[in-house]
Amino acid sequence: AFAAAIAFLCFAAPRRLHGPFLYDDAAAIQRNPVVNGHVPLQAAMALDFWGEEMSSPRSHKSFRPLVTLSFRLSRVLQWESDGDSTFGFH
């Protein structure tokens, strides 16, 4: 089992680390103004996980500021790349 896990990490996982954003990644990462740096960091306390105002009818009321701020940090740390790399978000 241990050898199988090592083989997976060496051969299969690297391809997945550089794949495309999928499913809800577009809203949570690519279009989120907090993650993209289009608003100040304090906005993480006023916007939901998807970047919508909490008072908006479009908001799911999913309040996850620490996750959103960790996405922002990942974006900042990989900014020298094209900015759309999924590597930093794993």
HTML snippet that shows the backbone in 3Dmol.js (N, CA, C, O; Angstrom):
<script src="https://3Dmol.org/build/3Dmol-min.js"></script>
<div id="view" style="width:600px;height:400px;position:relative"></div>
<script>
const pdb = `
ATOM      1  N   ALA A   1       0.829  -1.191   0.000  1.00  0.00           N
ATOM      2  CA  ALA A   1       0.000   0.000   0.000  1.00  0.00           C
ATOM      3  C   ALA A   1       0.878   1.261   0.000  1.00  0.00           C
ATOM      4  O   ALA A   1       0.584   2.242  -0.683  1.00  0.00           O
ATOM      5  N   PHE A   2       1.947   1.206   0.773  1.00  0.00           N
ATOM      6  CA  PHE A   2       2.837   2.354   0.846  1.00  0.00           C
ATOM      7  C   PHE A   2       3.497   2.614  -0.510  1.00  0.00           C
ATOM      8  O   PHE A   2       3.605   3.760  -0.944  1.00  0.00           O
ATOM      9  N   ALA A   3       3.930   1.557  -1.163  1.00  0.00           N
ATOM     10  CA  ALA A   3       4.560   1.694  -2.479  1.00  0.00           C
ATOM     11  C   ALA A   3       3.572   2.249  -3.498  1.00  0.00           C
ATOM     12  O   ALA A   3       3.948   3.048  -4.356  1.00  0.00           O
ATOM     13  N   ALA A   4       2.332   1.837  -3.411  1.00  0.00           N
ATOM     14  CA  ALA A   4       1.303   2.343  -4.325  1.00  0.00           C
ATOM     15  C   ALA A   4       1.079   3.834  -4.097  1.00  0.00           C
ATOM     16  O   ALA A   4       0.915   4.588  -5.056  1.00  0.00           O
ATOM     17  N   ALA A   5       1.070   4.258  -2.855  1.00  0.00           N
ATOM     18  CA  ALA A   5       0.898   5.680  -2.547  1.00  0.00           C
ATOM     19  C   ALA A   5       2.067   6.496  -3.073  1.00  0.00           C
ATOM     20  O   ALA A   5       1.867   7.578  -3.625  1.00  0.00           O
ATOM     21  N   ILE A   6       3.266   6.001  -2.912  1.00  0.00           N
ATOM     22  CA  ILE A   6       4.454   6.697  -3.428  1.00  0.00           C
ATOM     23  C   ILE A   6       4.409   6.766  -4.954  1.00  0.00           C
ATOM     24  O   ILE A   6       4.727   7.801  -5.541  1.00  0.00           O
ATOM     25  N   ALA A   7       4.019   5.680  -5.585  1.00  0.00           N
ATOM     26  CA  ALA A   7       3.923   5.663  -7.053  1.00  0.00           C
ATOM     27  C   ALA A   7       2.889   6.680  -7.526  1.00  0.00           C
ATOM     28  O   ALA A   7       3.121   7.385  -8.509  1.00  0.00           O
ATOM     29  N   PHE A   8       1.761   6.763  -6.843  1.00  0.00           N
ATOM     30  CA  PHE A   8       0.735   7.742  -7.205  1.00  0.00           C
ATOM     31  C   PHE A   8       1.282   9.163  -7.089  1.00  0.00           C
ATOM     32  O   PHE A   8       1.097   9.978  -7.993  1.00  0.00           O
ATOM     33  N   LEU A   9       1.949   9.456  -5.984  1.00  0.00           N
ATOM     34  CA  LEU A   9       2.485  10.794  -5.769  1.00  0.00           C
ATOM     35  C   LEU A   9       3.529  11.173  -6.820  1.00  0.00           C
ATOM     36  O   LEU A   9       3.613  12.329  -7.235  1.00  0.00           O
ATOM     37  N   CYS A  10       4.305  10.206  -7.238  1.00  0.00           N
ATOM     38  CA  CYS A  10       5.374  10.486  -8.204  1.00  0.00           C
ATOM     39  C   CYS A  10       4.888  10.610  -9.641  1.00  0.00           C
ATOM     40  O   CYS A  10       5.445  11.383 -10.420  1.00  0.00           O
ATOM     41  N   PHE A  11       3.863   9.864  -9.995  1.00  0.00           N
ATOM     42  CA  PHE A  11       3.464   9.809 -11.406  1.00  0.00           C
ATOM     43  C   PHE A  11       2.117  10.447 -11.721  1.00  0.00           C
ATOM     44  O   PHE A  11       1.994  11.144 -12.728  1.00  0.00           O
ATOM     45  N   ALA A  12       1.120  10.231 -10.900  1.00  0.00           N
ATOM     46  CA  ALA A  12      -0.221  10.718 -11.221  1.00  0.00           C
ATOM     47  C   ALA A  12      -0.482  12.118 -10.677  1.00  0.00           C
ATOM     48  O   ALA A  12      -1.056  12.952 -11.376  1.00  0.00           O
ATOM     49  N   ALA A  13      -0.072  12.384  -9.454  1.00  0.00           N
ATOM     50  CA  ALA A  13      -0.392  13.657  -8.812  1.00  0.00           C
ATOM     51  C   ALA A  13       0.179  14.878  -9.531  1.00  0.00           C
ATOM     52  O   ALA A  13      -0.538  15.870  -9.655  1.00  0.00           O
ATOM     53  N   PRO A  14       1.424  14.870 -10.013  1.00  0.00           N
ATOM     54  CA  PRO A  14       1.944  16.082 -10.653  1.00  0.00           C
ATOM     55  C   PRO A  14       1.091  16.572 -11.832  1.00  0.00           C
ATOM     56  O   PRO A  14       0.969  17.778 -12.045  1.00  0.00           O
ATOM     57  N   ARG A  15       0.516  15.672 -12.576  1.00  0.00           N
ATOM     58  CA  ARG A  15      -0.345  16.085 -13.694  1.00  0.00           C
ATOM     59  C   ARG A  15      -1.597  16.782 -13.191  1.00  0.00           C
ATOM     60  O   ARG A  15      -2.102  17.695 -13.845  1.00  0.00           O
ATOM     61  N   ARG A  16      -2.095  16.371 -12.057  1.00  0.00           N
ATOM     62  CA  ARG A  16      -3.301  16.981 -11.504  1.00  0.00           C
ATOM     63  C   ARG A  16      -3.029  18.346 -10.877  1.00  0.00           C
ATOM     64  O   ARG A  16      -3.937  19.172 -10.788  1.00  0.00           O
ATOM     65  N   LEU A  17      -1.822  18.589 -10.453  1.00  0.00           N
ATOM     66  CA  LEU A  17      -1.482  19.857  -9.825  1.00  0.00           C
ATOM     67  C   LEU A  17      -1.485  21.024 -10.806  1.00  0.00           C
ATOM     68  O   LEU A  17      -1.595  22.179 -10.394  1.00  0.00           O
ATOM     69  N   HIS A  18      -1.368  20.737 -12.076  1.00  0.00           N
ATOM     70  CA  HIS A  18      -1.316  21.788 -13.093  1.00  0.00           C
ATOM     71  C   HIS A  18      -2.519  21.750 -14.024  1.00  0.00           C
ATOM     72  O   HIS A  18      -2.459  22.282 -15.133  1.00  0.00           O
ATOM     73  N   GLY A  19      -3.596  21.134 -13.594  1.00  0.00           N
ATOM     74  CA  GLY A  19      -4.793  21.036 -14.423  1.00  0.00           C
ATOM     75  C   GLY A  19      -5.587  22.323 -14.422  1.00  0.00           C
ATOM     76  O   GLY A  19      -5.169  23.314 -13.822  1.00  0.00           O
ATOM     77  N   PRO A  20      -6.725  22.320 -15.085  1.00  0.00           N
ATOM     78  CA  PRO A  20      -7.564  23.521 -15.144  1.00  0.00           C
ATOM     79  C   PRO A  20      -8.378  23.701 -13.862  1.00  0.00           C
ATOM     80  O   PRO A  20      -8.542  22.768 -13.077  1.00  0.00           O
ATOM     81  N   PHE A  21      -8.881  24.913 -13.669  1.00  0.00           N
ATOM     82  CA  PHE A  21      -9.860  25.138 -12.606  1.00  0.00           C
ATOM     83  C   PHE A  21     -11.145  24.420 -13.017  1.00  0.00           C
ATOM     84  O   PHE A  21     -11.507  24.415 -14.194  1.00  0.00           O
ATOM     85  N   LEU A  22     -11.825  23.824 -12.060  1.00  0.00           N
ATOM     86  CA  LEU A  22     -13.033  23.053 -12.355  1.00  0.00           C
ATOM     87  C   LEU A  22     -14.205  23.499 -11.491  1.00  0.00           C
ATOM     88  O   LEU A  22     -14.026  24.118 -10.442  1.00  0.00           O
ATOM     89  N   TYR A  23     -15.394  23.175 -11.951  1.00  0.00           N
ATOM     90  CA  TYR A  23     -16.648  23.331 -11.208  1.00  0.00           C
ATOM     91  C   TYR A  23     -16.792  24.721 -10.607  1.00  0.00           C
ATOM     92  O   TYR A  23     -16.918  25.702 -11.340  1.00  0.00           O
ATOM     93  N   ASP A  24     -16.774  24.817  -9.273  1.00  0.00           N
ATOM     94  CA  ASP A  24     -17.023  26.103  -8.626  1.00  0.00           C
ATOM     95  C   ASP A  24     -15.775  26.975  -8.493  1.00  0.00           C
ATOM     96  O   ASP A  24     -15.837  28.053  -7.902  1.00  0.00           O
ATOM     97  N   ASP A  25     -14.646  26.523  -9.036  1.00  0.00           N
ATOM     98  CA  ASP A  25     -13.413  27.307  -8.957  1.00  0.00           C
ATOM     99  C   ASP A  25     -13.552  28.663  -9.648  1.00  0.00           C
ATOM    100  O   ASP A  25     -12.946  29.643  -9.214  1.00  0.00           O
ATOM    101  N   ALA A  26     -14.333  28.725 -10.702  1.00  0.00           N
ATOM    102  CA  ALA A  26     -14.487  29.987 -11.431  1.00  0.00           C
ATOM    103  C   ALA A  26     -15.058  31.060 -10.513  1.00  0.00           C
ATOM    104  O   ALA A  26     -14.570  32.190 -10.500  1.00  0.00           O
ATOM    105  N   ALA A  27     -16.083  30.718  -9.752  1.00  0.00           N
ATOM    106  CA  ALA A  27     -16.700  31.703  -8.855  1.00  0.00           C
ATOM    107  C   ALA A  27     -15.868  31.921  -7.595  1.00  0.00           C
ATOM    108  O   ALA A  27     -15.689  33.062  -7.170  1.00  0.00           O
ATOM    109  N   ALA A  28     -15.366  30.868  -6.999  1.00  0.00           N
ATOM    110  CA  ALA A  28     -14.666  30.975  -5.717  1.00  0.00           C
ATOM    111  C   ALA A  28     -13.265  31.556  -5.854  1.00  0.00           C
ATOM    112  O   ALA A  28     -12.763  32.181  -4.920  1.00  0.00           O
ATOM    113  N   ILE A  29     -12.635  31.361  -6.991  1.00  0.00           N
ATOM    114  CA  ILE A  29     -11.244  31.800  -7.148  1.00  0.00           C
ATOM    115  C   ILE A  29     -11.091  32.814  -8.280  1.00  0.00           C
ATOM    116  O   ILE A  29     -10.609  33.923  -8.053  1.00  0.00           O
ATOM    117  N   GLN A  30     -11.486  32.456  -9.464  1.00  0.00           N
ATOM    118  CA  GLN A  30     -11.206  33.304 -10.617  1.00  0.00           C
ATOM    119  C   GLN A  30     -12.002  34.609 -10.624  1.00  0.00           C
ATOM    120  O   GLN A  30     -11.466  35.642 -11.023  1.00  0.00           O
ATOM    121  N   ARG A  31     -13.256  34.591 -10.198  1.00  0.00           N
ATOM    122  CA  ARG A  31     -14.088  35.802 -10.224  1.00  0.00           C
ATOM    123  C   ARG A  31     -14.254  36.467  -8.865  1.00  0.00           C
ATOM    124  O   ARG A  31     -14.907  37.506  -8.773  1.00  0.00           O
ATOM    125  N   ASN A  32     -13.688  35.905  -7.820  1.00  0.00           N
ATOM    126  CA  ASN A  32     -13.851  36.464  -6.485  1.00  0.00           C
ATOM    127  C   ASN A  32     -12.959  37.700  -6.340  1.00  0.00           C
ATOM    128  O   ASN A  32     -11.739  37.593  -6.473  1.00  0.00           O
ATOM    129  N   PRO A  33     -13.548  38.872  -6.070  1.00  0.00           N
ATOM    130  CA  PRO A  33     -12.747  40.102  -6.001  1.00  0.00           C
ATOM    131  C   PRO A  33     -11.752  40.121  -4.841  1.00  0.00           C
ATOM    132  O   PRO A  33     -10.725  40.793  -4.931  1.00  0.00           O
ATOM    133  N   VAL A  34     -12.030  39.409  -3.770  1.00  0.00           N
ATOM    134  CA  VAL A  34     -11.076  39.342  -2.661  1.00  0.00           C
ATOM    135  C   VAL A  34      -9.849  38.550  -3.091  1.00  0.00           C
ATOM    136  O   VAL A  34      -8.719  38.975  -2.852  1.00  0.00           O
ATOM    137  N   VAL A  35     -10.063  37.412  -3.719  1.00  0.00           N
ATOM    138  CA  VAL A  35      -8.963  36.553  -4.157  1.00  0.00           C
ATOM    139  C   VAL A  35      -8.120  37.260  -5.210  1.00  0.00           C
ATOM    140  O   VAL A  35      -6.893  37.160  -5.189  1.00  0.00           O
ATOM    141  N   ASN A  36      -8.757  37.964  -6.119  1.00  0.00           N
ATOM    142  CA  ASN A  36      -8.047  38.630  -7.206  1.00  0.00           C
ATOM    143  C   ASN A  36      -7.404  39.950  -6.806  1.00  0.00           C
ATOM    144  O   ASN A  36      -6.671  40.540  -7.600  1.00  0.00           O
ATOM    145  N   GLY A  37      -7.662  40.420  -5.600  1.00  0.00           N
ATOM    146  CA  GLY A  37      -7.056  41.665  -5.139  1.00  0.00           C
ATOM    147  C   GLY A  37      -7.739  42.911  -5.645  1.00  0.00           C
ATOM    148  O   GLY A  37      -7.150  43.991  -5.602  1.00  0.00           O
ATOM    149  N   HIS A  38      -8.967  42.798  -6.123  1.00  0.00           N
ATOM    150  CA  HIS A  38      -9.688  43.965  -6.632  1.00  0.00           C
ATOM    151  C   HIS A  38     -10.336  44.783  -5.521  1.00  0.00           C
ATOM    152  O   HIS A  38     -10.809  45.894  -5.758  1.00  0.00           O
ATOM    153  N   VAL A  39     -10.357  44.232  -4.307  1.00  0.00           N
ATOM    154  CA  VAL A  39     -10.900  44.933  -3.142  1.00  0.00           C
ATOM    155  C   VAL A  39      -9.908  44.762  -1.992  1.00  0.00           C
ATOM    156  O   VAL A  39      -9.077  43.854  -2.032  1.00  0.00           O
ATOM    157  N   PRO A  40      -9.978  45.612  -0.973  1.00  0.00           N
ATOM    158  CA  PRO A  40      -9.073  45.463   0.167  1.00  0.00           C
ATOM    159  C   PRO A  40      -9.316  44.151   0.928  1.00  0.00           C
ATOM    160  O   PRO A  40     -10.380  43.541   0.821  1.00  0.00           O
ATOM    161  N   LEU A  41      -8.321  43.742   1.685  1.00  0.00           N
ATOM    162  CA  LEU A  41      -8.440  42.500   2.461  1.00  0.00           C
ATOM    163  C   LEU A  41      -9.640  42.500   3.402  1.00  0.00           C
ATOM    164  O   LEU A  41     -10.243  41.453   3.637  1.00  0.00           O
ATOM    165  N   GLN A  42      -9.991  43.668   3.943  1.00  0.00           N
ATOM    166  CA  GLN A  42     -11.122  43.757   4.864  1.00  0.00           C
ATOM    167  C   GLN A  42     -12.425  43.317   4.218  1.00  0.00           C
ATOM    168  O   GLN A  42     -13.363  42.941   4.922  1.00  0.00           O
ATOM    169  N   ALA A  43     -12.503  43.355   2.910  1.00  0.00           N
ATOM    170  CA  ALA A  43     -13.730  42.957   2.215  1.00  0.00           C
ATOM    171  C   ALA A  43     -14.052  41.485   2.445  1.00  0.00           C
ATOM    172  O   ALA A  43     -15.201  41.073   2.281  1.00  0.00           O
ATOM    173  N   ALA A  44     -13.062  40.696   2.818  1.00  0.00           N
ATOM    174  CA  ALA A  44     -13.313  39.277   3.111  1.00  0.00           C
ATOM    175  C   ALA A  44     -14.296  39.127   4.260  1.00  0.00           C
ATOM    176  O   ALA A  44     -14.946  38.090   4.390  1.00  0.00           O
ATOM    177  N   MET A  45     -14.411  40.152   5.093  1.00  0.00           N
ATOM    178  CA  MET A  45     -15.334  40.094   6.216  1.00  0.00           C
ATOM    179  C   MET A  45     -16.749  40.541   5.826  1.00  0.00           C
ATOM    180  O   MET A  45     -17.687  40.382   6.607  1.00  0.00           O
ATOM    181  N   ALA A  46     -16.901  41.092   4.638  1.00  0.00           N
ATOM    182  CA  ALA A  46     -18.207  41.588   4.204  1.00  0.00           C
ATOM    183  C   ALA A  46     -18.776  40.803   3.032  1.00  0.00           C
ATOM    184  O   ALA A  46     -19.972  40.883   2.752  1.00  0.00           O
ATOM    185  N   LEU A  47     -17.930  40.049   2.348  1.00  0.00           N
ATOM    186  CA  LEU A  47     -18.381  39.292   1.185  1.00  0.00           C
ATOM    187  C   LEU A  47     -18.460  37.814   1.525  1.00  0.00           C
ATOM    188  O   LEU A  47     -17.743  37.330   2.400  1.00  0.00           O
ATOM    189  N   ASP A  48     -19.336  37.101   0.829  1.00  0.00           N
ATOM    190  CA  ASP A  48     -19.423  35.661   1.061  1.00  0.00           C
ATOM    191  C   ASP A  48     -18.295  34.932   0.331  1.00  0.00           C
ATOM    192  O   ASP A  48     -17.454  35.562  -0.311  1.00  0.00           O
ATOM    193  N   PHE A  49     -18.284  33.642   0.430  1.00  0.00           N
ATOM    194  CA  PHE A  49     -17.239  32.811  -0.171  1.00  0.00           C
ATOM    195  C   PHE A  49     -17.132  33.011  -1.677  1.00  0.00           C
ATOM    196  O   PHE A  49     -16.063  32.810  -2.252  1.00  0.00           O
ATOM    197  N   TRP A  50     -18.209  33.398  -2.310  1.00  0.00           N
ATOM    198  CA  TRP A  50     -18.243  33.545  -3.766  1.00  0.00           C
ATOM    199  C   TRP A  50     -17.962  34.968  -4.211  1.00  0.00           C
ATOM    200  O   TRP A  50     -17.930  35.238  -5.412  1.00  0.00           O
ATOM    201  N   GLY A  51     -17.755  35.894  -3.264  1.00  0.00           N
ATOM    202  CA  GLY A  51     -17.447  37.278  -3.607  1.00  0.00           C
ATOM    203  C   GLY A  51     -18.653  38.178  -3.693  1.00  0.00           C
ATOM    204  O   GLY A  51     -18.540  39.318  -4.144  1.00  0.00           O
ATOM    205  N   GLU A  52     -19.801  37.697  -3.272  1.00  0.00           N
ATOM    206  CA  GLU A  52     -21.033  38.494  -3.288  1.00  0.00           C
ATOM    207  C   GLU A  52     -21.230  39.187  -1.944  1.00  0.00           C
ATOM    208  O   GLU A  52     -20.815  38.671  -0.907  1.00  0.00           O
ATOM    209  N   GLU A  53     -21.862  40.355  -1.967  1.00  0.00           N
ATOM    210  CA  GLU A  53     -22.228  41.026  -0.713  1.00  0.00           C
ATOM    211  C   GLU A  53     -23.151  40.100   0.073  1.00  0.00           C
ATOM    212  O   GLU A  53     -24.047  39.484  -0.503  1.00  0.00           O
ATOM    213  N   MET A  54     -22.940  40.000   1.375  1.00  0.00           N
ATOM    214  CA  MET A  54     -23.760  39.117   2.204  1.00  0.00           C
ATOM    215  C   MET A  54     -25.236  39.507   2.159  1.00  0.00           C
ATOM    216  O   MET A  54     -26.110  38.653   2.307  1.00  0.00           O
ATOM    217  N   SER A  55     -25.512  40.786   1.956  1.00  0.00           N
ATOM    218  CA  SER A  55     -26.902  41.252   1.919  1.00  0.00           C
ATOM    219  C   SER A  55     -27.568  41.033   0.560  1.00  0.00           C
ATOM    220  O   SER A  55     -28.776  41.228   0.426  1.00  0.00           O
ATOM    221  N   SER A  56     -26.806  40.638  -0.426  1.00  0.00           N
ATOM    222  CA  SER A  56     -27.338  40.446  -1.778  1.00  0.00           C
ATOM    223  C   SER A  56     -28.244  39.214  -1.850  1.00  0.00           C
ATOM    224  O   SER A  56     -27.965  38.208  -1.199  1.00  0.00           O
ATOM    225  N   PRO A  57     -29.313  39.280  -2.627  1.00  0.00           N
ATOM    226  CA  PRO A  57     -30.150  38.090  -2.816  1.00  0.00           C
ATOM    227  C   PRO A  57     -29.401  36.975  -3.559  1.00  0.00           C
ATOM    228  O   PRO A  57     -29.794  35.810  -3.491  1.00  0.00           O
ATOM    229  N   ARG A  58     -28.331  37.333  -4.263  1.00  0.00           N
ATOM    230  CA  ARG A  58     -27.527  36.324  -4.977  1.00  0.00           C
ATOM    231  C   ARG A  58     -26.580  35.565  -4.050  1.00  0.00           C
ATOM    232  O   ARG A  58     -26.035  34.527  -4.427  1.00  0.00           O
ATOM    233  N   SER A  59     -26.385  36.088  -2.828  1.00  0.00           N
ATOM    234  CA  SER A  59     -25.457  35.476  -1.884  1.00  0.00           C
ATOM    235  C   SER A  59     -26.018  34.169  -1.333  1.00  0.00           C
ATOM    236  O   SER A  59     -27.207  34.059  -1.034  1.00  0.00           O
ATOM    237  N   HIS A  60     -25.145  33.197  -1.210  1.00  0.00           N
ATOM    238  CA  HIS A  60     -25.518  31.919  -0.589  1.00  0.00           C
ATOM    239  C   HIS A  60     -25.348  31.988   0.918  1.00  0.00           C
ATOM    240  O   HIS A  60     -25.659  31.033   1.630  1.00  0.00           O
ATOM    241  N   LYS A  61     -24.852  33.128   1.404  1.00  0.00           N
ATOM    242  CA  LYS A  61     -24.589  33.364   2.833  1.00  0.00           C
ATOM    243  C   LYS A  61     -23.538  32.402   3.383  1.00  0.00           C
ATOM    244  O   LYS A  61     -23.536  32.096   4.575  1.00  0.00           O
ATOM    245  N   SER A  62     -22.655  31.932   2.523  1.00  0.00           N
ATOM    246  CA  SER A  62     -21.569  31.057   2.954  1.00  0.00           C
ATOM    247  C   SER A  62     -20.378  31.933   3.315  1.00  0.00           C
ATOM    248  O   SER A  62     -19.677  32.436   2.437  1.00  0.00           O
ATOM    249  N   PHE A  63     -20.158  32.110   4.597  1.00  0.00           N
ATOM    250  CA  PHE A  63     -19.152  33.021   5.116  1.00  0.00           C
ATOM    251  C   PHE A  63     -17.908  32.226   5.495  1.00  0.00           C
ATOM    252  O   PHE A  63     -17.895  31.540   6.516  1.00  0.00           O
ATOM    253  N   ARG A  64     -16.855  32.319   4.666  1.00  0.00           N
ATOM    254  CA  ARG A  64     -15.606  31.589   4.909  1.00  0.00           C
ATOM    255  C   ARG A  64     -14.410  32.515   4.668  1.00  0.00           C
ATOM    256  O   ARG A  64     -13.648  32.312   3.723  1.00  0.00           O
ATOM    257  N   PRO A  65     -14.248  33.518   5.513  1.00  0.00           N
ATOM    258  CA  PRO A  65     -13.185  34.499   5.256  1.00  0.00           C
ATOM    259  C   PRO A  65     -11.779  33.920   5.317  1.00  0.00           C
ATOM    260  O   PRO A  65     -10.912  34.361   4.563  1.00  0.00           O
ATOM    261  N   LEU A  66     -11.523  32.952   6.183  1.00  0.00           N
ATOM    262  CA  LEU A  66     -10.170  32.389   6.259  1.00  0.00           C
ATOM    263  C   LEU A  66      -9.809  31.629   4.986  1.00  0.00           C
ATOM    264  O   LEU A  66      -8.673  31.700   4.517  1.00  0.00           O
ATOM    265  N   VAL A  67     -10.770  30.909   4.434  1.00  0.00           N
ATOM    266  CA  VAL A  67     -10.518  30.193   3.176  1.00  0.00           C
ATOM    267  C   VAL A  67     -10.287  31.201   2.052  1.00  0.00           C
ATOM    268  O   VAL A  67      -9.360  31.048   1.256  1.00  0.00           O
ATOM    269  N   THR A  68     -11.118  32.215   1.991  1.00  0.00           N
ATOM    270  CA  THR A  68     -10.979  33.234   0.951  1.00  0.00           C
ATOM    271  C   THR A  68      -9.628  33.935   1.057  1.00  0.00           C
ATOM    272  O   THR A  68      -8.969  34.171   0.045  1.00  0.00           O
ATOM    273  N   LEU A  69      -9.216  34.266   2.276  1.00  0.00           N
ATOM    274  CA  LEU A  69      -7.919  34.919   2.456  1.00  0.00           C
ATOM    275  C   LEU A  69      -6.759  33.981   2.134  1.00  0.00           C
ATOM    276  O   LEU A  69      -5.714  34.427   1.659  1.00  0.00           O
ATOM    277  N   SER A  70      -6.937  32.684   2.392  1.00  0.00           N
ATOM    278  CA  SER A  70      -5.877  31.740   2.014  1.00  0.00           C
ATOM    279  C   SER A  70      -5.778  31.631   0.491  1.00  0.00           C
ATOM    280  O   SER A  70      -4.684  31.455  -0.047  1.00  0.00           O
ATOM    281  N   PHE A  71      -6.917  31.736  -0.210  1.00  0.00           N
ATOM    282  CA  PHE A  71      -6.881  31.774  -1.676  1.00  0.00           C
ATOM    283  C   PHE A  71      -6.155  33.027  -2.153  1.00  0.00           C
ATOM    284  O   PHE A  71      -5.392  32.973  -3.118  1.00  0.00           O
ATOM    285  N   ARG A  72      -6.387  34.157  -1.482  1.00  0.00           N
ATOM    286  CA  ARG A  72      -5.710  35.406  -1.846  1.00  0.00           C
ATOM    287  C   ARG A  72      -4.203  35.246  -1.670  1.00  0.00           C
ATOM    288  O   ARG A  72      -3.428  35.663  -2.530  1.00  0.00           O
ATOM    289  N   LEU A  73      -3.788  34.643  -0.557  1.00  0.00           N
ATOM    290  CA  LEU A  73      -2.367  34.414  -0.320  1.00  0.00           C
ATOM    291  C   LEU A  73      -1.775  33.512  -1.399  1.00  0.00           C
ATOM    292  O   LEU A  73      -0.678  33.770  -1.893  1.00  0.00           O
ATOM    293  N   SER A  74      -2.488  32.472  -1.759  1.00  0.00           N
ATOM    294  CA  SER A  74      -2.019  31.582  -2.826  1.00  0.00           C
ATOM    295  C   SER A  74      -1.856  32.341  -4.127  1.00  0.00           C
ATOM    296  O   SER A  74      -0.879  32.143  -4.848  1.00  0.00           O
ATOM    297  N   ARG A  75      -2.804  33.203  -4.429  1.00  0.00           N
ATOM    298  CA  ARG A  75      -2.742  34.009  -5.656  1.00  0.00           C
ATOM    299  C   ARG A  75      -1.529  34.935  -5.626  1.00  0.00           C
ATOM    300  O   ARG A  75      -0.821  35.063  -6.625  1.00  0.00           O
ATOM    301  N   VAL A  76      -1.286  35.580  -4.483  1.00  0.00           N
ATOM    302  CA  VAL A  76      -0.151  36.497  -4.363  1.00  0.00           C
ATOM    303  C   VAL A  76       1.165  35.742  -4.506  1.00  0.00           C
ATOM    304  O   VAL A  76       2.076  36.214  -5.186  1.00  0.00           O
ATOM    305  N   LEU A  77       1.275  34.586  -3.878  1.00  0.00           N
ATOM    306  CA  LEU A  77       2.521  33.827  -3.910  1.00  0.00           C
ATOM    307  C   LEU A  77       2.846  33.279  -5.297  1.00  0.00           C
ATOM    308  O   LEU A  77       4.010  33.011  -5.593  1.00  0.00           O
ATOM    309  N   GLN A  78       1.860  33.112  -6.133  1.00  0.00           N
ATOM    310  CA  GLN A  78       2.129  32.580  -7.470  1.00  0.00           C
ATOM    311  C   GLN A  78       1.975  33.638  -8.552  1.00  0.00           C
ATOM    312  O   GLN A  78       1.882  33.299  -9.732  1.00  0.00           O
ATOM    313  N   TRP A  79       1.947  34.899  -8.179  1.00  0.00           N
ATOM    314  CA  TRP A  79       1.643  35.953  -9.151  1.00  0.00           C
ATOM    315  C   TRP A  79       2.669  36.035 -10.268  1.00  0.00           C
ATOM    316  O   TRP A  79       2.353  36.527 -11.351  1.00  0.00           O
ATOM    317  N   GLU A  80       3.897  35.562 -10.033  1.00  0.00           N
ATOM    318  CA  GLU A  80       4.891  35.617 -11.109  1.00  0.00           C
ATOM    319  C   GLU A  80       4.529  34.667 -12.240  1.00  0.00           C
ATOM    320  O   GLU A  80       5.053  34.797 -13.346  1.00  0.00           O
ATOM    321  N   SER A  81       3.643  33.718 -11.981  1.00  0.00           N
ATOM    322  CA  SER A  81       3.167  32.850 -13.066  1.00  0.00           C
ATOM    323  C   SER A  81       2.050  33.587 -13.800  1.00  0.00           C
ATOM    324  O   SER A  81       1.867  34.787 -13.599  1.00  0.00           O
ATOM    325  N   ASP A  82       1.328  32.906 -14.619  1.00  0.00           N
ATOM    326  CA  ASP A  82       0.288  33.559 -15.430  1.00  0.00           C
ATOM    327  C   ASP A  82      -0.933  33.994 -14.622  1.00  0.00           C
ATOM    328  O   ASP A  82      -1.818  34.650 -15.170  1.00  0.00           O
ATOM    329  N   GLY A  83      -1.005  33.648 -13.334  1.00  0.00           N
ATOM    330  CA  GLY A  83      -2.137  34.047 -12.512  1.00  0.00           C
ATOM    331  C   GLY A  83      -3.311  33.097 -12.596  1.00  0.00           C
ATOM    332  O   GLY A  83      -4.199  33.142 -11.744  1.00  0.00           O
ATOM    333  N   ASP A  84      -3.339  32.252 -13.584  1.00  0.00           N
ATOM    334  CA  ASP A  84      -4.427  31.279 -13.725  1.00  0.00           C
ATOM    335  C   ASP A  84      -3.960  29.865 -13.457  1.00  0.00           C
ATOM    336  O   ASP A  84      -4.661  28.910 -13.791  1.00  0.00           O
ATOM    337  N   SER A  85      -2.806  29.714 -12.868  1.00  0.00           N
ATOM    338  CA  SER A  85      -2.281  28.397 -12.545  1.00  0.00           C
ATOM    339  C   SER A  85      -3.019  27.834 -11.340  1.00  0.00           C
ATOM    340  O   SER A  85      -3.276  28.554 -10.375  1.00  0.00           O
ATOM    341  N   THR A  86      -3.356  26.568 -11.391  1.00  0.00           N
ATOM    342  CA  THR A  86      -4.030  25.925 -10.272  1.00  0.00           C
ATOM    343  C   THR A  86      -3.044  25.392  -9.245  1.00  0.00           C
ATOM    344  O   THR A  86      -3.457  24.983  -8.160  1.00  0.00           O
ATOM    345  N   PHE A  87      -1.772  25.385  -9.550  1.00  0.00           N
ATOM    346  CA  PHE A  87      -0.771  24.766  -8.680  1.00  0.00           C
ATOM    347  C   PHE A  87      -0.806  25.295  -7.261  1.00  0.00           C
ATOM    348  O   PHE A  87      -0.782  24.504  -6.318  1.00  0.00           O
ATOM    349  N   GLY A  88      -0.862  26.588  -7.077  1.00  0.00           N
ATOM    350  CA  GLY A  88      -0.822  27.191  -5.744  1.00  0.00           C
ATOM    351  C   GLY A  88      -2.050  26.964  -4.909  1.00  0.00           C
ATOM    352  O   GLY A  88      -2.038  27.259  -3.714  1.00  0.00           O
ATOM    353  N   PHE A  89      -3.104  26.455  -5.491  1.00  0.00           N
ATOM    354  CA  PHE A  89      -4.355  26.258  -4.760  1.00  0.00           C
ATOM    355  C   PHE A  89      -4.535  24.841  -4.272  1.00  0.00           C
ATOM    356  O   PHE A  89      -5.619  24.487  -3.809  1.00  0.00           O
ATOM    357  N   HIS A  90      -3.500  24.014  -4.362  1.00  0.00           N
ATOM    358  CA  HIS A  90      -3.609  22.632  -3.897  1.00  0.00           C
ATOM    359  C   HIS A  90      -2.989  22.479  -2.546  1.00  0.00           C
ATOM    360  O   HIS A  90      -2.984  21.381  -1.989  1.00  0.00           O
TER     361      HIS A  90
END
`;
const viewer = $3Dmol.createViewer("view");
viewer.addModel(pdb, "pdb");
viewer.setStyle({}, {cartoon: {color: "spectrum"}});
viewer.zoomTo();
viewer.render();
</script>
